[in-house]
Amino acid sequence: MGSKDSALRLKDRNIVENQYVKMGAYHTLDLELNRKFELRKREWDTVALERIDINECHTRSFAASLL
């Protein structure tokens, strides 16, 4: 399994301009398996929190089934 098989590539356009990225510019983020990342958001709605909780449970169940 190569690194492309174990990564998630996210692409989108910037909706808020800052000193590093202009408004409307495209950006890409690669998330790799077994590599930590931190996701921050000022405000989380209940739907987003439920999705994270559900996915965390599925991940833990899958990991437990591998043991």
PDB file of N, CA, C and O in Angstrom:
ATOM      1  N   MET A   1       0.854  -1.172   0.000  1.00  0.00           N
ATOM      2  CA  MET A   1       0.000   0.000   0.000  1.00  0.00           C
ATOM      3  C   MET A   1       0.899   1.234   0.000  1.00  0.00           C
ATOM      4  O   MET A   1       1.706   1.407   0.913  1.00  0.00           O
ATOM      5  N   GLY A   2       0.773   2.075  -0.990  1.00  0.00           N
ATOM      6  CA  GLY A   2       1.566   3.289  -1.078  1.00  0.00           C
ATOM      7  C   GLY A   2       0.961   4.427  -0.286  1.00  0.00           C
ATOM      8  O   GLY A   2      -0.138   4.315   0.257  1.00  0.00           O
ATOM      9  N   SER A   3       1.705   5.535  -0.228  1.00  0.00           N
ATOM     10  CA  SER A   3       1.226   6.674   0.551  1.00  0.00           C
ATOM     11  C   SER A   3      -0.048   7.270  -0.031  1.00  0.00           C
ATOM     12  O   SER A   3      -0.848   7.850   0.703  1.00  0.00           O
ATOM     13  N   LYS A   4      -0.251   7.136  -1.348  1.00  0.00           N
ATOM     14  CA  LYS A   4      -1.479   7.648  -1.966  1.00  0.00           C
ATOM     15  C   LYS A   4      -2.696   6.852  -1.515  1.00  0.00           C
ATOM     16  O   LYS A   4      -3.806   7.381  -1.475  1.00  0.00           O
ATOM     17  N   ASP A   5      -2.487   5.565  -1.172  1.00  0.00           N
ATOM     18  CA  ASP A   5      -3.579   4.709  -0.712  1.00  0.00           C
ATOM     19  C   ASP A   5      -3.997   5.022   0.718  1.00  0.00           C
ATOM     20  O   ASP A   5      -5.084   4.630   1.143  1.00  0.00           O
ATOM     21  N   SER A   6      -3.161   5.711   1.454  1.00  0.00           N
ATOM     22  CA  SER A   6      -3.448   5.962   2.866  1.00  0.00           C
ATOM     23  C   SER A   6      -3.502   7.457   3.184  1.00  0.00           C
ATOM     24  O   SER A   6      -3.122   7.881   4.276  1.00  0.00           O
ATOM     25  N   ALA A   7      -3.975   8.248   2.224  1.00  0.00           N
ATOM     26  CA  ALA A   7      -4.071   9.692   2.441  1.00  0.00           C
ATOM     27  C   ALA A   7      -5.416  10.205   1.945  1.00  0.00           C
ATOM     28  O   ALA A   7      -6.049   9.620   1.066  1.00  0.00           O
ATOM     29  N   LEU A   8      -5.820  11.302   2.530  1.00  0.00           N
ATOM     30  CA  LEU A   8      -7.042  11.973   2.124  1.00  0.00           C
ATOM     31  C   LEU A   8      -6.657  13.376   1.679  1.00  0.00           C
ATOM     32  O   LEU A   8      -6.078  14.134   2.457  1.00  0.00           O
ATOM     33  N   ARG A   9      -6.968  13.726   0.450  1.00  0.00           N
ATOM     34  CA  ARG A   9      -6.629  15.054  -0.083  1.00  0.00           C
ATOM     35  C   ARG A   9      -7.890  15.906  -0.125  1.00  0.00           C
ATOM     36  O   ARG A   9      -8.886  15.538  -0.748  1.00  0.00           O
ATOM     37  N   LEU A  10      -7.828  17.046   0.546  1.00  0.00           N
ATOM     38  CA  LEU A  10      -8.942  17.996   0.582  1.00  0.00           C
ATOM     39  C   LEU A  10      -8.564  19.218  -0.229  1.00  0.00           C
ATOM     40  O   LEU A  10      -7.480  19.777  -0.062  1.00  0.00           O
ATOM     41  N   LYS A  11      -9.470  19.635  -1.116  1.00  0.00           N
ATOM     42  CA  LYS A  11      -9.232  20.815  -1.957  1.00  0.00           C
ATOM     43  C   LYS A  11     -10.437  21.732  -1.864  1.00  0.00           C
ATOM     44  O   LYS A  11     -11.577  21.270  -1.821  1.00  0.00           O
ATOM     45  N   ASP A  12     -10.181  23.036  -1.832  1.00  0.00           N
ATOM     46  CA  ASP A  12     -11.273  24.003  -1.803  1.00  0.00           C
ATOM     47  C   ASP A  12     -10.722  25.396  -2.073  1.00  0.00           C
ATOM     48  O   ASP A  12      -9.516  25.590  -2.220  1.00  0.00           O
ATOM     49  N   ARG A  13     -11.639  26.361  -2.133  1.00  0.00           N
ATOM     50  CA  ARG A  13     -11.240  27.757  -2.323  1.00  0.00           C
ATOM     51  C   ARG A  13     -11.305  28.497  -0.995  1.00  0.00           C
ATOM     52  O   ARG A  13     -12.150  28.218  -0.145  1.00  0.00           O
ATOM     53  N   ASN A  14     -10.400  29.437  -0.843  1.00  0.00           N
ATOM     54  CA  ASN A  14     -10.349  30.249   0.355  1.00  0.00           C
ATOM     55  C   ASN A  14     -11.488  31.264   0.347  1.00  0.00           C
ATOM     56  O   ASN A  14     -11.683  31.968  -0.645  1.00  0.00           O
ATOM     57  N   ILE A  15     -12.236  31.345   1.435  1.00  0.00           N
ATOM     58  CA  ILE A  15     -13.358  32.289   1.509  1.00  0.00           C
ATOM     59  C   ILE A  15     -13.045  33.481   2.409  1.00  0.00           C
ATOM     60  O   ILE A  15     -13.830  34.426   2.493  1.00  0.00           O
ATOM     61  N   VAL A  16     -11.886  33.432   3.088  1.00  0.00           N
ATOM     62  CA  VAL A  16     -11.446  34.553   3.913  1.00  0.00           C
ATOM     63  C   VAL A  16     -10.001  34.851   3.553  1.00  0.00           C
ATOM     64  O   VAL A  16      -9.139  33.978   3.656  1.00  0.00           O
ATOM     65  N   GLU A  17      -9.737  36.057   3.138  1.00  0.00           N
ATOM     66  CA  GLU A  17      -8.377  36.433   2.756  1.00  0.00           C
ATOM     67  C   GLU A  17      -7.534  36.675   4.003  1.00  0.00           C
ATOM     68  O   GLU A  17      -8.014  37.199   5.008  1.00  0.00           O
ATOM     69  N   ASN A  18      -6.274  36.283   3.913  1.00  0.00           N
ATOM     70  CA  ASN A  18      -5.316  36.588   4.977  1.00  0.00           C
ATOM     71  C   ASN A  18      -3.971  36.916   4.344  1.00  0.00           C
ATOM     72  O   ASN A  18      -3.868  36.985   3.120  1.00  0.00           O
ATOM     73  N   GLN A  19      -2.948  37.118   5.150  1.00  0.00           N
ATOM     74  CA  GLN A  19      -1.651  37.529   4.606  1.00  0.00           C
ATOM     75  C   GLN A  19      -0.983  36.437   3.778  1.00  0.00           C
ATOM     76  O   GLN A  19      -0.060  36.724   3.015  1.00  0.00           O
ATOM     77  N   TYR A  20      -1.433  35.188   3.916  1.00  0.00           N
ATOM     78  CA  TYR A  20      -0.807  34.071   3.205  1.00  0.00           C
ATOM     79  C   TYR A  20      -1.595  33.608   1.986  1.00  0.00           C
ATOM     80  O   TYR A  20      -1.013  33.117   1.019  1.00  0.00           O
ATOM     81  N   VAL A  21      -2.919  33.762   2.029  1.00  0.00           N
ATOM     82  CA  VAL A  21      -3.772  33.246   0.956  1.00  0.00           C
ATOM     83  C   VAL A  21      -4.775  34.316   0.540  1.00  0.00           C
ATOM     84  O   VAL A  21      -5.475  34.891   1.373  1.00  0.00           O
ATOM     85  N   LYS A  22      -4.830  34.567  -0.753  1.00  0.00           N
ATOM     86  CA  LYS A  22      -5.765  35.560  -1.288  1.00  0.00           C
ATOM     87  C   LYS A  22      -7.179  34.983  -1.371  1.00  0.00           C
ATOM     88  O   LYS A  22      -7.359  33.768  -1.453  1.00  0.00           O
ATOM     89  N   MET A  23      -8.167  35.857  -1.348  1.00  0.00           N
ATOM     90  CA  MET A  23      -9.569  35.474  -1.471  1.00  0.00           C
ATOM     91  C   MET A  23      -9.785  34.742  -2.792  1.00  0.00           C
ATOM     92  O   MET A  23      -9.364  35.219  -3.846  1.00  0.00           O
ATOM     93  N   GLY A  24     -10.435  33.589  -2.735  1.00  0.00           N
ATOM     94  CA  GLY A  24     -10.740  32.821  -3.933  1.00  0.00           C
ATOM     95  C   GLY A  24      -9.625  31.904  -4.406  1.00  0.00           C
ATOM     96  O   GLY A  24      -9.824  31.111  -5.326  1.00  0.00           O
ATOM     97  N   ALA A  25      -8.452  32.002  -3.786  1.00  0.00           N
ATOM     98  CA  ALA A  25      -7.339  31.127  -4.177  1.00  0.00           C
ATOM     99  C   ALA A  25      -7.645  29.694  -3.734  1.00  0.00           C
ATOM    100  O   ALA A  25      -8.310  29.476  -2.721  1.00  0.00           O
ATOM    101  N   TYR A  26      -7.157  28.735  -4.494  1.00  0.00           N
ATOM    102  CA  TYR A  26      -7.356  27.329  -4.147  1.00  0.00           C
ATOM    103  C   TYR A  26      -6.274  26.865  -3.185  1.00  0.00           C
ATOM    104  O   TYR A  26      -5.128  27.310  -3.258  1.00  0.00           O
ATOM    105  N   HIS A  27      -6.645  25.974  -2.291  1.00  0.00           N
ATOM    106  CA  HIS A  27      -5.685  25.384  -1.368  1.00  0.00           C
ATOM    107  C   HIS A  27      -5.941  23.883  -1.279  1.00  0.00           C
ATOM    108  O   HIS A  27      -7.040  23.407  -1.563  1.00  0.00           O
ATOM    109  N   THR A  28      -4.909  23.150  -0.881  1.00  0.00           N
ATOM    110  CA  THR A  28      -4.986  21.694  -0.755  1.00  0.00           C
ATOM    111  C   THR A  28      -4.401  21.289   0.590  1.00  0.00           C
ATOM    112  O   THR A  28      -3.397  21.837   1.046  1.00  0.00           O
ATOM    113  N   LEU A  29      -5.050  20.326   1.204  1.00  0.00           N
ATOM    114  CA  LEU A  29      -4.576  19.785   2.471  1.00  0.00           C
ATOM    115  C   LEU A  29      -4.542  18.271   2.343  1.00  0.00           C
ATOM    116  O   LEU A  29      -5.547  17.651   1.997  1.00  0.00           O
ATOM    117  N   ASP A  30      -3.395  17.676   2.619  1.00  0.00           N
ATOM    118  CA  ASP A  30      -3.259  16.214   2.590  1.00  0.00           C
ATOM    119  C   ASP A  30      -3.212  15.688   4.012  1.00  0.00           C
ATOM    120  O   ASP A  30      -2.355  16.086   4.801  1.00  0.00           O
ATOM    121  N   LEU A  31      -4.137  14.790   4.339  1.00  0.00           N
ATOM    122  CA  LEU A  31      -4.148  14.116   5.632  1.00  0.00           C
ATOM    123  C   LEU A  31      -3.662  12.696   5.399  1.00  0.00           C
ATOM    124  O   LEU A  31      -4.186  11.980   4.547  1.00  0.00           O
ATOM    125  N   GLU A  32      -2.657  12.298   6.163  1.00  0.00           N
ATOM    126  CA  GLU A  32      -2.064  10.978   5.979  1.00  0.00           C
ATOM    127  C   GLU A  32      -2.395  10.059   7.147  1.00  0.00           C
ATOM    128  O   GLU A  32      -2.515  10.505   8.288  1.00  0.00           O
ATOM    129  N   LEU A  33      -2.538   8.787   6.853  1.00  0.00           N
ATOM    130  CA  LEU A  33      -2.809   7.773   7.856  1.00  0.00           C
ATOM    131  C   LEU A  33      -1.693   7.757   8.897  1.00  0.00           C
ATOM    132  O   LEU A  33      -0.514   7.807   8.544  1.00  0.00           O
ATOM    133  N   ASN A  34      -2.054   7.687  10.165  1.00  0.00           N
ATOM    134  CA  ASN A  34      -1.124   7.637  11.301  1.00  0.00           C
ATOM    135  C   ASN A  34      -0.306   8.909  11.491  1.00  0.00           C
ATOM    136  O   ASN A  34       0.715   8.891  12.179  1.00  0.00           O
ATOM    137  N   ARG A  35      -0.740  10.003  10.892  1.00  0.00           N
ATOM    138  CA  ARG A  35      -0.073  11.292  11.094  1.00  0.00           C
ATOM    139  C   ARG A  35      -1.067  12.229  11.772  1.00  0.00           C
ATOM    140  O   ARG A  35      -2.146  12.489  11.240  1.00  0.00           O
ATOM    141  N   LYS A  36      -0.703  12.728  12.935  1.00  0.00           N
ATOM    142  CA  LYS A  36      -1.613  13.555  13.717  1.00  0.00           C
ATOM    143  C   LYS A  36      -1.880  14.889  13.029  1.00  0.00           C
ATOM    144  O   LYS A  36      -1.024  15.443  12.339  1.00  0.00           O
ATOM    145  N   PHE A  37      -3.096  15.384  13.240  1.00  0.00           N
ATOM    146  CA  PHE A  37      -3.456  16.724  12.785  1.00  0.00           C
ATOM    147  C   PHE A  37      -4.441  17.309  13.782  1.00  0.00           C
ATOM    148  O   PHE A  37      -5.095  16.582  14.530  1.00  0.00           O
ATOM    149  N   GLU A  38      -4.537  18.603  13.781  1.00  0.00           N
ATOM    150  CA  GLU A  38      -5.442  19.291  14.698  1.00  0.00           C
ATOM    151  C   GLU A  38      -6.433  20.101  13.879  1.00  0.00           C
ATOM    152  O   GLU A  38      -6.058  20.843  12.971  1.00  0.00           O
ATOM    153  N   LEU A  39      -7.698  19.943  14.217  1.00  0.00           N
ATOM    154  CA  LEU A  39      -8.772  20.657  13.537  1.00  0.00           C
ATOM    155  C   LEU A  39      -9.381  21.644  14.516  1.00  0.00           C
ATOM    156  O   LEU A  39      -9.850  21.266  15.590  1.00  0.00           O
ATOM    157  N   ARG A  40      -9.368  22.904  14.136  1.00  0.00           N
ATOM    158  CA  ARG A  40      -9.933  23.943  15.001  1.00  0.00           C
ATOM    159  C   ARG A  40     -11.079  24.635  14.299  1.00  0.00           C
ATOM    160  O   ARG A  40     -11.064  24.844  13.086  1.00  0.00           O
ATOM    161  N   LYS A  41     -12.061  24.981  15.088  1.00  0.00           N
ATOM    162  CA  LYS A  41     -13.209  25.713  14.587  1.00  0.00           C
ATOM    163  C   LYS A  41     -13.740  26.560  15.732  1.00  0.00           C
ATOM    164  O   LYS A  41     -13.862  26.072  16.856  1.00  0.00           O
ATOM    165  N   ARG A  42     -14.053  27.803  15.469  1.00  0.00           N
ATOM    166  CA  ARG A  42     -14.503  28.696  16.540  1.00  0.00           C
ATOM    167  C   ARG A  42     -15.784  28.217  17.185  1.00  0.00           C
ATOM    168  O   ARG A  42     -15.930  28.278  18.406  1.00  0.00           O
ATOM    169  N   GLU A  43     -16.702  27.747  16.383  1.00  0.00           N
ATOM    170  CA  GLU A  43     -17.992  27.328  16.894  1.00  0.00           C
ATOM    171  C   GLU A  43     -18.410  26.034  16.216  1.00  0.00           C
ATOM    172  O   GLU A  43     -18.388  25.935  14.989  1.00  0.00           O
ATOM    173  N   TRP A  44     -18.789  25.047  17.010  1.00  0.00           N
ATOM    174  CA  TRP A  44     -19.220  23.764  16.481  1.00  0.00           C
ATOM    175  C   TRP A  44     -20.719  23.609  16.707  1.00  0.00           C
ATOM    176  O   TRP A  44     -21.205  23.807  17.820  1.00  0.00           O
ATOM    177  N   ASP A  45     -21.451  23.255  15.652  1.00  0.00           N
ATOM    178  CA  ASP A  45     -22.880  22.996  15.835  1.00  0.00           C
ATOM    179  C   ASP A  45     -23.070  21.533  16.235  1.00  0.00           C
ATOM    180  O   ASP A  45     -22.147  20.726  16.117  1.00  0.00           O
ATOM    181  N   THR A  46     -24.249  21.203  16.700  1.00  0.00           N
ATOM    182  CA  THR A  46     -24.507  19.849  17.210  1.00  0.00           C
ATOM    183  C   THR A  46     -24.381  18.787  16.123  1.00  0.00           C
ATOM    184  O   THR A  46     -23.973  17.661  16.409  1.00  0.00           O
ATOM    185  N   VAL A  47     -24.723  19.124  14.888  1.00  0.00           N
ATOM    186  CA  VAL A  47     -24.612  18.150  13.787  1.00  0.00           C
ATOM    187  C   VAL A  47     -23.152  17.761  13.574  1.00  0.00           C
ATOM    188  O   VAL A  47     -22.833  16.580  13.439  1.00  0.00           O
ATOM    189  N   ALA A  48     -22.273  18.749  13.545  1.00  0.00           N
ATOM    190  CA  ALA A  48     -20.845  18.469  13.354  1.00  0.00           C
ATOM    191  C   ALA A  48     -20.300  17.641  14.512  1.00  0.00           C
ATOM    192  O   ALA A  48     -19.552  16.689  14.292  1.00  0.00           O
ATOM    193  N   LEU A  49     -20.665  17.992  15.731  1.00  0.00           N
ATOM    194  CA  LEU A  49     -20.197  17.242  16.905  1.00  0.00           C
ATOM    195  C   LEU A  49     -20.700  15.806  16.891  1.00  0.00           C
ATOM    196  O   LEU A  49     -19.967  14.890  17.265  1.00  0.00           O
ATOM    197  N   GLU A  50     -21.942  15.598  16.464  1.00  0.00           N
ATOM    198  CA  GLU A  50     -22.480  14.235  16.371  1.00  0.00           C
ATOM    199  C   GLU A  50     -21.737  13.426  15.320  1.00  0.00           C
ATOM    200  O   GLU A  50     -21.470  12.242  15.524  1.00  0.00           O
ATOM    201  N   ARG A  51     -21.400  14.052  14.197  1.00  0.00           N
ATOM    202  CA  ARG A  51     -20.650  13.338  13.150  1.00  0.00           C
ATOM    203  C   ARG A  51     -19.282  12.914  13.649  1.00  0.00           C
ATOM    204  O   ARG A  51     -18.833  11.799  13.379  1.00  0.00           O
ATOM    205  N   ILE A  52     -18.622  13.798  14.372  1.00  0.00           N
ATOM    206  CA  ILE A  52     -17.306  13.455  14.920  1.00  0.00           C
ATOM    207  C   ILE A  52     -17.442  12.312  15.913  1.00  0.00           C
ATOM    208  O   ILE A  52     -16.652  11.368  15.883  1.00  0.00           O
ATOM    209  N   ASP A  53     -18.433  12.386  16.789  1.00  0.00           N
ATOM    210  CA  ASP A  53     -18.651  11.346  17.791  1.00  0.00           C
ATOM    211  C   ASP A  53     -18.951  10.003  17.135  1.00  0.00           C
ATOM    212  O   ASP A  53     -18.406   8.981  17.551  1.00  0.00           O
ATOM    213  N   ILE A  54     -19.813   9.991  16.113  1.00  0.00           N
ATOM    214  CA  ILE A  54     -20.152   8.757  15.402  1.00  0.00           C
ATOM    215  C   ILE A  54     -18.914   8.171  14.738  1.00  0.00           C
ATOM    216  O   ILE A  54     -18.671   6.969  14.842  1.00  0.00           O
ATOM    217  N   ASN A  55     -18.126   8.999  14.057  1.00  0.00           N
ATOM    218  CA  ASN A  55     -16.931   8.510  13.372  1.00  0.00           C
ATOM    219  C   ASN A  55     -15.886   8.016  14.356  1.00  0.00           C
ATOM    220  O   ASN A  55     -15.185   7.043  14.078  1.00  0.00           O
ATOM    221  N   GLU A  56     -15.771   8.675  15.508  1.00  0.00           N
ATOM    222  CA  GLU A  56     -14.840   8.222  16.533  1.00  0.00           C
ATOM    223  C   GLU A  56     -15.224   6.828  17.022  1.00  0.00           C
ATOM    224  O   GLU A  56     -14.361   5.969  17.206  1.00  0.00           O
ATOM    225  N   CYS A  57     -16.516   6.607  17.230  1.00  0.00           N
ATOM    226  CA  CYS A  57     -16.990   5.293  17.682  1.00  0.00           C
ATOM    227  C   CYS A  57     -16.689   4.219  16.650  1.00  0.00           C
ATOM    228  O   CYS A  57     -16.243   3.127  17.005  1.00  0.00           O
ATOM    229  N   HIS A  58     -16.929   4.516  15.368  1.00  0.00           N
ATOM    230  CA  HIS A  58     -16.644   3.548  14.304  1.00  0.00           C
ATOM    231  C   HIS A  58     -15.155   3.241  14.246  1.00  0.00           C
ATOM    232  O   HIS A  58     -14.768   2.087  14.067  1.00  0.00           O
ATOM    233  N   THR A  59     -14.322   4.253  14.396  1.00  0.00           N
ATOM    234  CA  THR A  59     -12.872   4.057  14.347  1.00  0.00           C
ATOM    235  C   THR A  59     -12.416   3.200  15.505  1.00  0.00           C
ATOM    236  O   THR A  59     -11.599   2.298  15.321  1.00  0.00           O
ATOM    237  N   ARG A  60     -12.932   3.467  16.705  1.00  0.00           N
ATOM    238  CA  ARG A  60     -12.559   2.673  17.870  1.00  0.00           C
ATOM    239  C   ARG A  60     -13.018   1.237  17.722  1.00  0.00           C
ATOM    240  O   ARG A  60     -12.283   0.314  18.072  1.00  0.00           O
ATOM    241  N   SER A  61     -14.230   1.031  17.205  1.00  0.00           N
ATOM    242  CA  SER A  61     -14.745  -0.332  17.014  1.00  0.00           C
ATOM    243  C   SER A  61     -13.901  -1.090  16.020  1.00  0.00           C
ATOM    244  O   SER A  61     -13.604  -2.267  16.227  1.00  0.00           O
ATOM    245  N   PHE A  62     -13.507  -0.431  14.938  1.00  0.00           N
ATOM    246  CA  PHE A  62     -12.682  -1.066  13.926  1.00  0.00           C
ATOM    247  C   PHE A  62     -11.324  -1.417  14.502  1.00  0.00           C
ATOM    248  O   PHE A  62     -10.812  -2.513  14.270  1.00  0.00           O
ATOM    249  N   ALA A  63     -10.727  -0.483  15.263  1.00  0.00           N
ATOM    250  CA  ALA A  63      -9.416  -0.727  15.866  1.00  0.00           C
ATOM    251  C   ALA A  63      -9.502  -1.890  16.851  1.00  0.00           C
ATOM    252  O   ALA A  63      -8.604  -2.730  16.900  1.00  0.00           O
ATOM    253  N   ALA A  64     -10.572  -1.940  17.631  1.00  0.00           N
ATOM    254  CA  ALA A  64     -10.736  -3.022  18.595  1.00  0.00           C
ATOM    255  C   ALA A  64     -10.890  -4.365  17.894  1.00  0.00           C
ATOM    256  O   ALA A  64     -10.412  -5.381  18.399  1.00  0.00           O
ATOM    257  N   SER A  65     -11.549  -4.386  16.737  1.00  0.00           N
ATOM    258  CA  SER A  65     -11.755  -5.641  16.027  1.00  0.00           C
ATOM    259  C   SER A  65     -10.437  -6.163  15.431  1.00  0.00           C
ATOM    260  O   SER A  65     -10.308  -7.355  15.153  1.00  0.00           O
ATOM    261  N   LEU A  66      -9.472  -5.272  15.241  1.00  0.00           N
ATOM    262  CA  LEU A  66      -8.166  -5.710  14.711  1.00  0.00           C
ATOM    263  C   LEU A  66      -7.303  -6.361  15.774  1.00  0.00           C
ATOM    264  O   LEU A  66      -6.391  -7.124  15.455  1.00  0.00           O
ATOM    265  N   LEU A  67      -7.586  -6.063  17.047  1.00  0.00           N
ATOM    266  CA  LEU A  67      -6.759  -6.614  18.138  1.00  0.00           C
ATOM    267  C   LEU A  67      -7.025  -8.037  18.368  1.00  0.00           C
ATOM    268  O   LEU A  67      -6.415  -8.645  19.247  1.00  0.00           O
TER     269      LEU A  67
END
